[in-house]
Amino acid sequence: MKVSILIPCFNAESFVAETIQSALDQSYEQLEIIVVDDGSNDGSAEQIAKHSDPRLQMISQSNRGHSAAVNAAFARSTGKYIKYLDADDVISPDHITLQVERLNASSGAVAMGEWARFYSDDPYDAKFVSREMYRDADPVEWLASEWLDARPMTQCGAFLIPREIIEQSGGWDEELTLIDDFEFFTRMLLHAKQIVFTPGAKLHYRSGQSESLSGRKDRKSIESAYLSLMRGTRHLISTENSARTRRASANLLQDFVYTYYPLHADLRNLVRARVEQLGGSDLEPDGPPRFHHLRKLTGWRLARRVQRLMGR
């Protein structure tokens, strides 16, 4: 059974070769690796072209964004199982083997592996720890649980997905530019019968890169984050409209209000209205110790303004 590893790449010259090599080094042999160079203006294309393995294909296109890149890769792919892998991350050698074994025994399931951050040049500096998310679970229950504290951090490359689930749920939303993975993975997981955990299938997640997509703060990116959160939470509520899904969705949306205050008042007001529709949130704002000390004295709004001022 063929596995397609899909790697979107934009200006990842320093990392993409290592990511590709980790895919080529898999113990599982029935692979195709499709890398989309999404209009990079650095040496990414040259780094990709250094690999001559027949399992590797490269697509070059003008810059259209992450979602368009992964959709282009999926359209070219032929695998029964699909993995979306960021161009700066690394997977362990038995990653695919372990996940295929679980999926072959679990009809209609999506496999999830382990992930850990690394900040150095060595992916194996990542320290893997046990997480509550690491369990076999019903997708609705798993999403509601992960969203309750409003800080879900599930990485794209941790999942191996049967092709038919993606065909049923649809591709990535190309209108979205920031946290497009949140909307896609919510929608996709809700089409699965089960999430099955695969211990030992490790994703080494590169962190701390100043140029990463997740760090963008321009208006277009914030609008995308707003749309992704609103659409993703609606997917969950449409599947199960219950007290647990409403509270989880409200908390996730409330975090948007906390995060961007006092900026983008129009979007925050729309989100606040939706939180109220869902029955309100019990989420506390996130921040460093000084923020929490100050908010006890002044309230979170003034504390957030001071935090932003000091950050400048």
For each residue, the residues with C-beta under 8 A, 3 or more apart:
1: 30 79 80 81 100 104
2: 30 31 32 78 79 80 81
3: 28 30 31 32 79 80 81 82 83 96 100 160
4: 31 32 33 34 73 74 77 78 79 81 82 83 163
5: 23 31 32 33 34 83 85 96
6: 34 36 70 73 74 77 82 83 84 85
7: 16 19 20 23 33 34 35 36 73 85 86 87
8: 35 36 38 66 69 70 73 84 86 87
9: 12 16 35 36 37 38 40 44 48 69 87
10: 37 38 39 40 44 63 66 69 87
11: 40 41 42 44 211
12: 9 15 16 19 40 44 87 88
13: 16 40 42 43 44 46 47
14: 88
15: 12 18 19 87 88 206
16: 7 9 12 13 19 20 35 44 47 48 87 88
17: 20 21 47 48 50 51
18: 15 21 22 90 123
19: 7 12 15 16 22 23 85 86 87 88 89 90
20: 7 16 17 23 24 33 35 48 51 56
21: 17 18 24 25 51
22: 18 19 25 26 90 91 92 93 123
23: 5 7 19 20 26 31 33 85 91
24: 20 21 31 33 51 53 55 56
25: 21 22 93
26: 22 23 29 31 91 93 94 95 96 97
27: 93 94 96 97
28: 3 31 96 97 100
29: 26
30: 1 2 3
31: 2 3 4 5 23 24 26 28 55 79 96
32: 2 3 4 5 55 57 77 78 79
33: 4 5 7 20 23 24 53 55 56 57
34: 4 5 6 7 57 58 59 73 76 77
35: 7 8 9 16 20 48 56 57 58 59 73 87
36: 6 7 8 9 58 59 60 61 69 70 72 73
37: 9 10 40 44 45 48 58 59 60 61
38: 8 9 10 61 63 64 65 66 68 69
39: 10 61 62 63 64
40: 9 10 11 12 13 37 43 44 45 63
41: 11
42: 11 13
43: 13 40 46 47
44: 9 10 11 12 13 16 37 40 47 48 87
45: 37 40 48 49 58 60
46: 13 43 49 50
47: 13 16 17 43 44 50
48: 9 16 17 20 35 37 44 45 51 56 58
49: 45 46 58
50: 17 46 47
51: 17 20 21 24 48 56
52: 56
53: 24 33 56
54:
55: 24 31 32 33
56: 20 24 33 35 48 51 52 53
57: 32 33 34 35 76
58: 34 35 36 37 45 48 49
59: 34 35 36 37 72 73 76
60: 36 37 45
61: 36 37 38 39 64 68 69 72
62: 39
63: 10 38 39 40
64: 38 39 61 68 69 174
65: 38 68 69 174 177
66: 8 10 38 69 70 172 177 180 213
67: 70 71 171 172 173 174 175 176 177 180 184
68: 38 61 64 65 71 72 172 174
69: 8 9 10 36 38 61 64 65 66 72 73
70: 6 8 36 66 67 73 74 84 171 172
71: 67 68 74 75 171 172 174
72: 36 59 61 68 69 75 76
73: 4 6 7 8 34 35 36 59 69 70 76 77
74: 4 6 70 71 77 82 166 171
75: 71 72
76: 34 57 59 72 73
77: 4 6 32 34 73 74 82 163
78: 2 4 32
79: 1 2 3 4 31 32 82 163
80: 1 2 3 162 163
81: 1 2 3 4 99 100 103 160 161 162 163
82: 3 4 6 74 77 79 160 161 162 163 166
83: 3 4 5 6 91 96 99 157 159 160 161
84: 6 8 70 156 157 159
85: 5 6 7 19 23 89 91 156 157
86: 7 8 19 89 155 156 157 206
87: 7 8 9 10 12 15 16 19 35 44
88: 12 14 15 16 19 206 209
89: 19 85 86 155 157 203 204 205 206
90: 18 19 22 123 203 204 206
91: 22 23 26 83 85 95 96 157 201 202 203 204
92: 22 95 200 201 202 203 204
93: 22 25 26 27
94: 26 27 97 98 200 201
95: 26 91 92 98 99 113 201 202 203
96: 3 5 26 27 28 31 83 91 99 100 160 201
97: 26 27 28 94 100 101
98: 94 95 101 102 113 198 199 200 201
99: 81 83 95 96 102 103 111 113 160 198 201
100: 1 3 28 81 96 97 103 104 111 160
101: 97 98 104 105
102: 98 99 105 106 109 111 196 198
103: 81 99 100 106 109 110 111 160 162 196
104: 1 100 101
105: 101 102
106: 102 103 109 111 194 196
107: 193
108: 162 165 192 193 194
109: 102 103 106 162 192 193 194 195 196
110: 103 139 159 160 161 162 165 188 189 192 194 195 196
111: 99 100 102 103 106 159 160 161 195 196 197 198 201
112: 133 134 154 158 159 195 196 197 198
113: 95 98 99 158 159 160 197 198 199 200 201 202 203
114: 128 131 134 158 198 199 200 201 202 203
115: 128 154 155 157 158 202 203 204 205
116: 126 127 128 129 202 203 204 205
117: 126 205 206 207
118: 122 123 124 125 126 204 205 206 207
119: 125 207 208
120: 125
121:
122: 118 125
123: 18 22 90 118 126 204 206
124: 118 204
125: 118 119 120 122
126: 116 117 118 123 202 204 205
127: 116
128: 114 115 116 202
129: 116
130: 134
131: 114 134
132: 135 145
133: 112 142 145 146 154
134: 112 114 130 131 197 199
135: 132 142 197
136: 194 195 196 197
137: 141 142 145 194 195
138: 141 142 194 195
139: 110 142 143 189 190 192 193 194 195
140: 143 144 190 236 239 240 245
141: 137 138 144 145
142: 133 135 137 138 139 145 146 189 195
143: 139 140 146 147 186 189 190 236 245 248
144: 140 141 147 148 236 244 245 248
145: 132 133 137 141 142 148 248
146: 133 142 143 152 154
147: 143 144 150 152 236 248 249 251 252
148: 144 145 247 248 251
149: 251 283
150: 147 251 252 254 255 283 286
151: 255 286
152: 146 147 182 252
153:
154: 112 115 133 146 158 159 185
155: 86 89 115 158 203 205
156: 84 85 86 159 181 185
157: 83 84 85 86 89 91 115 203 205
158: 112 113 114 115 154 155 201 203
159: 83 84 110 111 112 113 154 156 185
160: 3 81 82 83 96 99 100 103 110 111 113 198 201
161: 81 82 83 110 111 165 166 188
162: 80 81 82 103 108 109 110 165 166
163: 4 77 79 80 81 82 166 167
164: 167 168
165: 108 110 161 162 168 169 188 191 192
166: 74 82 161 162 163 169 170 171 188
167: 163 164
168: 164 165 191
169: 165 166 187 188 190 191
170: 166 187
171: 67 70 71 74 166 184
172: 66 67 68 70 71 176 180 184
173: 67 176 180 183 184 228 231
174: 64 65 67 68 71
175: 67 224 227
176: 67 172 173 179 180 183 224 227 228
177: 65 66 67 180 213 216 220 221 224
178: 213 214 216 221 222 224 225 228
179: 176 182 183 214 224 225 228 229
180: 66 67 172 173 176 177 183 184 224 228
181: 156 184 185
182: 152 179 185 186 228 229 232
183: 173 176 179 180 186 187 227 228 229 231 232 235
184: 67 171 172 173 180 181 187 188
185: 154 156 159 181 182 188 189
186: 143 182 183 189 190 232 233 235 236
187: 169 170 183 184 190 191 232 235
188: 110 161 165 166 169 184 185 191 192
189: 110 139 142 143 185 186 192 195
190: 139 140 143 169 186 187 235 236 239
191: 165 168 169 187 188
192: 108 109 110 139 165 188 189 195
193: 107 108 109 139
194: 106 108 109 110 136 137 138 139
195: 109 110 111 112 136 137 138 139 142 189 192
196: 102 103 106 109 110 111 112 136
197: 111 112 113 134 135 136
198: 98 99 102 111 112 113 114 160 201
199: 98 113 114 134
200: 92 94 98 113 114
201: 91 92 94 95 96 98 99 111 113 114 158 160 198
202: 91 92 95 113 114 115 116 126 128
203: 89 90 91 92 95 113 114 115 116 155 157 158
204: 89 90 91 92 115 116 118 123 124 126
205: 89 115 116 117 118 126 155 157
206: 15 86 88 89 90 117 118 123 209
207: 117 118 119
208: 119
209: 88 206 212 215
210: 215
211: 11 215
212: 209 215
213: 66 177 178 216
214: 178 179
215: 209 210 211 212
216: 177 178 213 221
217: 221 222
218: 221 222
219: 222 223 264
220: 177 223 224
221: 177 178 216 217 218 224 225
222: 178 217 218 219 225 226 260 263 264 267
223: 219 220 226 227 267
224: 175 176 177 178 179 180 220 221 227 228
225: 178 179 221 222 228 229 256
226: 222 223 229 230 256 264 267 270 271
227: 175 176 183 223 224 230 231
228: 173 176 178 179 180 182 183 224 225 231 232
229: 179 182 183 225 226 232 233 252 253 256 271
230: 226 227 233 234 253 270 271 274
231: 173 183 227 228 234 235
232: 182 183 186 187 228 229 235 236
233: 186 229 230 236 237 249 252 253 274
234: 230 231 237 238
235: 183 186 187 190 231 232 238 239
236: 140 143 144 147 186 190 232 233 239 240 245 248 249
237: 233 234 240 241 245 246 249 278
238: 234 235 241
239: 140 190 235 236 245
240: 140 236 237 245
241: 237 238 245 246
242: 245 246
243: 246 247 279
244: 144 247 248
245: 140 143 144 236 237 239 240 241 242 248 249
246: 237 241 242 243 249 250 278 279
247: 148 243 244 250 251 278 279 281 282
248: 143 144 145 147 148 236 244 245 251 252
249: 147 233 236 237 245 246 252 253 278
250: 246 247 253 254 274 275 278 279 280 281 283
251: 147 148 149 150 247 248 254 255 281 282 283
252: 147 150 152 229 233 248 249 255 256
253: 229 230 233 249 250 256 257 271 274 275 278 281
254: 150 250 251 257 258 271 275 281 283
255: 150 151 251 252 258 259 283 286
256: 225 226 229 252 253 259 260 267 268 271
257: 253 254 260 261 268 271 272 275
258: 254 255 261 283 285 286 300 304
259: 255 256 286
260: 222 256 257 263 264 267 268
261: 257 258 268 301 304 305
262: 265 301 304 305 308
263: 222 260
264: 219 222 226 260 267 268
265: 262 268 269
266: 269 270
267: 222 223 226 256 260 264 270 271
268: 256 257 260 261 264 265 271 272
269: 265 266 272 273
270: 226 230 266 267 273 274
271: 226 229 230 253 254 256 257 267 268 274 275
272: 257 268 269 275 276
273: 269 270 276 277
274: 230 233 250 253 270 271 277 278
275: 250 253 254 257 271 272 278 280 281
276: 272 273 279 280
277: 273 274
278: 237 246 247 249 250 253 274 275 281
279: 243 246 247 250 276
280: 250 275 276
281: 247 250 251 253 254 275 278
282: 247 251
283: 149 150 250 251 254 255 258
284:
285: 258 291 295 300 304
286: 150 151 255 258 259
287: 291 292 295 303 304 307
288: 291 292 307
289: 292 293
290: 293 294 307
291: 285 287 288 294 295 303 304 307
292: 287 288 289 295 296 303
293: 289 290 296 297
294: 290 291 297 298 302 303 306 307
295: 285 287 291 292 298 299 300 302 303 304
296: 292 293
297: 293 294
298: 294 295 302 303 306
299: 295 302 303
300: 258 285 295 303 304
301: 261 262 304 305
302: 294 295 298 299 305 306
303: 287 291 292 294 295 298 299 300 306 307
304: 258 261 262 285 287 291 295 300 301 307 308
305: 261 262 301 302 308 309
306: 294 298 302 303 309 310
307: 287 288 290 291 294 303 304 310 311
308: 262 304 305 311 312
309: 305 306 312
310: 306 307
311: 307 308
312: 308 309
